[in-house]
Amino acid sequence: MAVNSPLPVAADLKPVAGIELGYAEAGIKKPGRKDVLVMKLADTATVAGVFTKNRFCAAPVQISKANLAAGAKIRALVVNTGNANAGTGDEGLARARQTCEALAQELGCAPEQILPFSTGVILEPLPVQKIVAALPAAIQNLKADNWFNAAEAIMTTDTQPKAASRTVSIGGHSVTMTGISKGAGMIKPNMATMLGYLAFDAKVAQPVLDELVRHAADHSFNSITIDGDTSTNDSFILMATGAGTLEITSLEQPEYAALRDAVTELSRTLAQMIIRDGEGATKFMTITVEEGKDVEECRKIAYSIAHSPLVKTAFFASDPNLGRILAAIGYAGVDDLDVTKLNLYLDDVWVAKNGGRNPDYKEEDGQRVMKQSEITIRVKLARGAATATVWTCDLSHDYVSINADYRS
């Protein structure tokens, strides 16, 4: 059960003019579940993405990156779950291209205008014939209001679909945006084992969209971690369909900042849904590092805390063994850190003062906070004005069970 994350309501997910979504049941891993998704875009759309930095990146990631880099006019995306098509060599690339060719033939476009995505088990051959056979059914039910079904079609170990919508007014123009994401384990920034797709109906020039997707990712999907494992398949895609009245051609336009902030806020919501649904998670944790010299060192310390299995298991047990947090700060790699100036807080509880235990700290106050389902860890470095925030979850018995049984 996701931590304080209610199930999305299909009727609340707004259609975005210029994109249609259709799903099918291909039986890739298990019968009777949605596991293929097609997203068809209007001719006016521009598309940008960021991808995993894992050197073993999956075949579909390699193809999607190449198609975007070549400047192809993207007409559709195709996603399969149940098989990652990663660690599959040249045969994996050939099967991903076969998927693109089949969808391109169905839609009357070039294979280079298709972006493929896969998620699931690594090192297994992609059952491409099952996917190809399912494409006509997915195309047949293409609809603008299919976002909830689309969110279900990309799930793996997720306990629930992840989706959200916004309508914002920018420069007198109404902009509708809807996004979906998936991910529950193998989550670490740059990117995470996640897929994220966000569409909005503004018209945005390609260079602007390229900058927007990087900004949104850095402040959302690249600020989350569950278990410290960077996946082979992570992808976050922005689609500006161009079907609305707002047009942005420059980063200097005042409307750009407003659009950037709205897209980033929705991206952050989708990213936090992943953490709330982390495999076996019982706690949602916000880690903010303040008063750093620069953002990089703040992020380094925040991730060190967020990745620590000792910290995460203590929070699962509601055990205020908070010296583990200080230890994680100390090995984060900020070599000139003066720990005698450091202060640590759990929500409203001042735990460590000037590098040592706060004389007024009472363990029952720490335990009170740790029993909550949502907890904020705040570290003040007294080194400057920079700050950074990451989101994570605890590490429970269920995490081990889920990953031990993943292929069975």
Rosetta blueprint (number, residue, H / E / L):
1 M L
2 A L
3 V L
4 N L
5 S L
6 P L
7 L L
8 P L
9 V L
10 A H
11 A H
12 D H
13 L L
14 K L
15 P L
16 V L
17 A L
18 G L
19 I E
20 E E
21 L E
22 G E
23 Y E
24 A E
25 E L
26 A L
27 G L
28 I L
29 K L
30 K L
31 P L
32 G L
33 R L
34 K L
35 D L
36 V E
37 L E
38 V E
39 M E
40 K E
41 L E
42 A L
43 D L
44 T L
45 A L
46 T E
47 V E
48 A E
49 G E
50 V E
51 F E
52 T L
53 K L
54 N L
55 R L
56 F L
57 C L
58 A L
59 A H
60 P H
61 V H
62 Q H
63 I H
64 S H
65 K H
66 A H
67 N H
68 L H
69 A H
70 A L
71 G L
72 A L
73 K L
74 I L
75 R L
76 A E
77 L E
78 V E
79 V E
80 N E
81 T E
82 G E
83 N E
84 A L
85 N L
86 A L
87 G L
88 T L
89 G H
90 D H
91 E H
92 G H
93 L H
94 A H
95 R H
96 A H
97 R H
98 Q H
99 T H
100 C H
101 E H
102 A H
103 L H
104 A H
105 Q H
106 E H
107 L H
108 G L
109 C L
110 A L
111 P H
112 E H
113 Q H
114 I E
115 L E
116 P E
117 F E
118 S E
119 T E
120 G E
121 V E
122 I L
123 L L
124 E L
125 P L
126 L L
127 P L
128 V H
129 Q H
130 K H
131 I H
132 V H
133 A H
134 A H
135 L H
136 P H
137 A H
138 A H
139 I H
140 Q H
141 N L
142 L L
143 K E
144 A L
145 D L
146 N L
147 W H
148 F H
149 N H
150 A H
151 A H
152 E H
153 A H
154 I L
155 M L
156 T L
157 T L
158 D L
159 T L
160 Q L
161 P L
162 K E
163 A E
164 A E
165 S E
166 R E
167 T E
168 V E
169 S E
170 I E
171 G L
172 G L
173 H E
174 S E
175 V E
176 T E
177 M E
178 T E
179 G E
180 I E
181 S E
182 K E
183 G L
184 A L
185 G L
186 M L
187 I L
188 K L
189 P L
190 N L
191 M L
192 A L
193 T L
194 M L
195 L E
196 G E
197 Y E
198 L E
199 A E
200 F E
201 D L
202 A L
203 K E
204 V E
205 A L
206 Q H
207 P H
208 V H
209 L H
210 D H
211 E H
212 L H
213 V H
214 R H
215 H H
216 A H
217 A H
218 D H
219 H L
220 S L
221 F H
222 N H
223 S H
224 I E
225 T L
226 I L
227 D L
228 G L
229 D L
230 T L
231 S L
232 T L
233 N L
234 D L
235 S E
236 F E
237 I E
238 L E
239 M E
240 A E
241 T L
242 G L
243 A L
244 G L
245 T L
246 L L
247 E E
248 I E
249 T L
250 S L
251 L L
252 E L
253 Q L
254 P H
255 E H
256 Y H
257 A H
258 A H
259 L H
260 R H
261 D H
262 A H
263 V H
264 T H
265 E H
266 L H
267 S H
268 R H
269 T H
270 L H
271 A H
272 Q H
273 M H
274 I H
275 I H
276 R H
277 D L
278 G L
279 E L
280 G L
281 A L
282 T L
283 K L
284 F E
285 M E
286 T E
287 I E
288 T E
289 V E
290 E E
291 E E
292 G E
293 K L
294 D L
295 V H
296 E H
297 E H
298 C H
299 R H
300 K H
301 I H
302 A H
303 Y H
304 S H
305 I H
306 A H
307 H H
308 S L
309 P H
310 L H
311 V H
312 K H
313 T H
314 A H
315 F H
316 F H
317 A L
318 S L
319 D L
320 P L
321 N L
322 L L
323 G H
324 R H
325 I H
326 L H
327 A H
328 A H
329 I H
330 G H
331 Y L
332 A L
333 G L
334 V L
335 D L
336 D L
337 L L
338 D L
339 V H
340 T H
341 K H
342 L L
343 N E
344 L E
345 Y E
346 L E
347 D L
348 D L
349 V E
350 W E
351 V E
352 A E
353 K E
354 N L
355 G L
356 G E
357 R E
358 N L
359 P L
360 D L
361 Y L
362 K L
363 E H
364 E H
365 D H
366 G H
367 Q H
368 R H
369 V H
370 M H
371 K L
372 Q L
373 S L
374 E E
375 I E
376 T E
377 I E
378 R E
379 V E
380 K E
381 L L
382 A L
383 R L
384 G L
385 A L
386 A E
387 T E
388 A E
389 T E
390 V E
391 W E
392 T E
393 C E
394 D L
395 L L
396 S L
397 H H
398 D H
399 Y H
400 V H
401 S H
402 I H
403 N H
404 A H
405 D L
406 Y L
407 R L
408 S L
